[in-house]
Amino acid sequence: MVFPARSSTKRKPFGGPISTEPRINDRIRVPEVRLVGPNGEQVGIVSIGDALKLAQESDLDLVEVAATARPPVCKLMDYGKFKYESAMKAREARRNQAHTIIKEIKLRPKIDPHDYETKKGHVVRFLKAGDKVKVTIMFRGREQSRPELGFRLLQRLAEDVTELGFVESQPKQDGRNMIMVIGPHKKKAEAKAERAAARAQRGDSPVDLADEATEQAEASASVE
């Protein structure tokens, strides 16, 4: 007996995607709810019919805010306005979200005074922007037998920028290199807000997408 071949078509899962939206108005299908007024006042436990009637009379929506409570908690509100304000707050939070970035500066133990000032300027700029700075001293040849030179240089740099940052990770030897991490006193978000305020005071236009992309590209670059 020859059996028919099984179909290779996969069965689709039952039901649609789970909605994260709260139930509103006539989608709330319970006999009674604990009702909260538009200003947060406690109305009490009322029938769903009375709650919907109050919502209609107030030209508001009945929104289920605690579905697992017994009875469920519902609030009278302008749901469209609530969704819009929530979306704007989430957008603003994403814009102000600050990611900690570690910049790197590389020095030689016997660095020229002019080069030192240039590298220190980079560290100052990074710390003012709220970024951490990884300072690497590179030893070559016989310099490896004089680790104290690198240690003193790192100490000098830390003292020169003490108003802007602090030593987060003490100097330590890592193969041919000596590494120290300096953290900023100001948080990234604070530094970003200060720069925005300064631009607004000067009347500059907001940073466009191209500038943002440039800043992100520079964030991952080390300064040799």
C-alpha distance (Angstrom), angle and dihedral (degrees) to the residues before:
residue distance angle dihedral
M1 . . .
V2 3.77 . .
F3 3.78 115.2 .
P4 3.82 119.8 -151.1
A5 3.78 114.7 -104.1
R6 3.77 116.3 -101.2
S7 3.74 115.9 -109.1
S8 3.82 114.1 -107.2
T9 3.79 91.4 -149.4
K10 3.80 110.1 117.8
R11 3.73 117.1 -128.9
K12 3.75 114.6 -113.3
P13 3.81 115.5 -122.1
F14 3.78 115.6 -103.1
G15 3.77 117.9 -103.1
G16 3.78 130.4 12.9
P17 3.78 131.9 -86.9
I18 3.80 116.5 -52.9
S19 3.78 110.2 -103.4
T20 3.80 118.5 -131.9
E21 3.81 91.9 -166.9
P22 3.82 115.7 108.2
R23 3.78 118.4 -115.1
I24 3.78 113.9 -100.8
N25 3.81 136.8 -167.2
D26 3.82 114.3 -30.1
R27 3.83 91.6 5.4
I28 3.82 87.7 73.9
R29 3.80 102.5 92.2
V30 3.80 107.1 -176.1
P31 3.80 128.4 110.6
E32 3.82 95.2 -121.7
V33 3.79 141.2 5.8
R34 3.78 139.5 -162.5
L35 3.79 100.8 -113.2
V36 3.80 126.8 -146.6
G37 3.78 119.7 -168.2
P38 3.82 125.4 -126.7
N39 3.83 91.9 -95.9
G40 3.80 94.7 47.0
E41 3.79 96.0 -94.9
Q42 3.80 116.9 148.2
V43 3.81 111.0 -117.1
G44 3.81 94.9 175.1
I45 3.79 135.1 -134.7
V46 3.79 112.0 -26.3
S47 3.79 136.1 163.5
I48 3.79 117.2 -91.1
G49 3.80 89.0 -116.1
D50 3.80 93.0 56.3
A51 3.83 91.1 44.9
L52 3.81 91.5 52.6
K53 3.79 90.6 46.6
L54 3.83 91.2 52.8
A55 3.79 89.9 49.0
Q56 3.79 91.7 51.6
E57 3.81 93.2 46.9
S58 3.82 90.6 49.7
D59 3.82 92.2 45.8
L60 3.81 88.3 -123.2
D61 3.79 137.6 117.7
L62 3.78 127.3 -105.5
V63 3.82 105.2 -129.9
E64 3.80 125.6 -171.7
V65 3.82 105.7 -133.0
A66 3.82 100.3 168.7
A67 3.79 110.9 30.7
T68 3.82 96.0 171.8
A69 3.81 95.0 55.5
R70 3.79 118.7 101.2
P71 2.96 104.1 -100.7
P72 3.82 98.7 16.8
V73 3.79 115.9 -108.9
C74 3.80 116.0 -120.7
K75 3.77 130.6 -177.0
L76 3.77 133.5 -156.6
M77 3.81 110.3 -125.2
D78 3.77 146.3 132.8
Y79 3.79 95.6 -94.4
G80 3.81 95.7 -169.2
K81 3.80 91.2 53.7
F82 3.81 90.5 44.5
K83 3.81 92.0 53.5
Y84 3.80 92.1 47.6
E85 3.82 93.6 49.8
S86 3.81 91.2 46.1
A87 3.81 91.1 51.5
M88 3.82 91.4 49.2
K89 3.82 91.7 49.5
A90 3.81 91.4 49.6
R91 3.80 90.4 48.6
E92 3.81 91.9 49.8
A93 3.80 90.7 47.9
R94 3.81 90.4 53.1
R95 3.79 90.9 48.9
N96 3.80 92.1 50.8
Q97 3.77 94.0 42.6
A98 3.79 108.4 119.6
H99 3.78 124.6 -155.3
T100 3.76 118.5 -156.4
I101 3.78 110.2 -118.1
I102 3.79 125.6 -165.5
K103 3.78 114.5 -147.4
E104 3.80 120.8 -166.8
I105 3.79 130.0 -139.4
K106 3.79 120.6 -171.6
L107 3.81 122.5 -154.7
R108 3.79 137.9 177.0
P109 3.84 119.6 -131.4
K110 3.83 91.9 -120.3
I111 3.77 97.0 43.3
D112 3.79 120.8 169.0
P113 3.86 113.4 -107.2
H114 3.82 91.8 -121.0
D115 3.81 91.9 49.4
Y116 3.80 89.6 48.2
E117 3.80 91.6 55.2
T118 3.81 89.9 49.0
K119 3.80 92.7 50.9
K120 3.80 91.1 44.6
G121 3.80 88.0 53.7
H122 3.80 89.3 56.5
V123 3.81 90.7 51.1
V124 3.80 91.0 49.4
R125 3.81 91.0 50.5
F126 3.80 92.7 48.8
L127 3.81 93.7 48.1
K128 3.80 91.9 48.2
A129 3.81 87.7 54.3
G130 3.81 89.5 54.5
D131 3.82 95.8 -108.6
K132 3.76 128.3 136.2
V133 3.78 117.8 -120.3
K134 3.79 126.0 -143.2
V135 3.80 108.1 -157.0
T136 3.80 114.9 -159.9
I137 3.79 124.1 -168.0
M138 3.82 110.1 -157.5
F139 3.82 116.2 -150.8
R140 3.78 121.2 -160.7
G141 3.77 131.5 -172.9
R142 3.79 113.4 -34.4
E143 3.80 90.9 1.9
Q144 3.80 87.6 81.9
S145 3.79 89.3 72.2
R146 3.84 90.4 58.8
P147 3.84 105.1 59.1
E148 3.80 89.5 152.4
L149 3.81 88.7 72.7
G150 3.77 91.2 61.1
F151 3.80 92.5 42.8
R152 3.82 92.4 53.3
L153 3.81 91.0 47.3
L154 3.80 91.9 52.5
Q155 3.80 90.7 47.7
R156 3.80 90.2 51.2
L157 3.79 91.9 50.3
A158 3.80 92.6 48.1
E159 3.82 90.5 51.7
D160 3.82 92.1 47.6
V161 3.83 92.4 56.0
T162 3.81 98.5 34.0
E163 3.83 91.6 119.5
L164 3.80 90.7 59.5
G165 3.80 104.2 33.1
F166 3.78 148.2 8.0
V167 3.78 134.6 -136.1
E168 3.78 104.2 -94.0
S169 3.79 95.7 172.9
Q170 3.80 119.1 27.8
P171 3.83 119.2 -128.8
K172 3.79 112.5 -79.2
Q173 3.78 134.4 173.7
D174 3.79 116.8 -110.3
G175 3.78 109.5 179.9
R176 3.80 107.5 -68.1
N177 3.78 91.8 -10.1
M178 3.80 136.6 72.9
I179 3.79 116.1 -147.6
M180 3.81 134.4 -161.4
V181 3.81 129.2 172.2
I182 3.80 121.9 -146.9
G183 3.79 118.6 -162.7
P184 3.82 124.5 -156.2
H185 3.79 122.0 -113.3
K186 3.80 89.7 -140.8
K187 3.77 121.7 65.7
K188 3.79 119.0 -120.2
A189 3.81 92.5 -111.4
E190 3.82 92.0 51.3
A191 3.79 92.2 50.1
K192 3.80 90.9 47.4
A193 3.81 91.7 50.5
E194 3.79 91.5 49.6
R195 3.81 91.8 51.5
A196 3.80 90.6 49.1
A197 3.81 91.0 50.1
A198 3.79 91.0 48.8
R199 3.81 91.3 50.9
A200 3.80 90.8 48.8
Q201 3.80 91.0 50.1
R202 3.79 90.6 51.6
G203 3.79 90.2 46.9
D204 3.80 93.7 -119.6
S205 3.77 120.0 159.0
P206 3.84 117.5 -108.6
V207 3.76 118.1 -87.0
D208 3.80 108.6 -89.3
L209 3.80 127.2 -139.9
A210 3.79 92.9 -94.0
D211 3.80 91.4 56.4
E212 3.80 90.8 47.3
A213 3.81 90.4 52.8
T214 3.79 90.2 49.0
E215 3.80 91.7 51.4
Q216 3.80 90.9 50.5
A217 3.80 91.3 49.7
E218 3.80 91.3 50.1
A219 3.80 90.3 48.3
S220 3.80 92.3 70.3
A221 3.79 95.8 43.1
S222 3.80 122.9 98.9
V223 3.75 123.9 -143.1
E224 3.78 112.0 -124.6
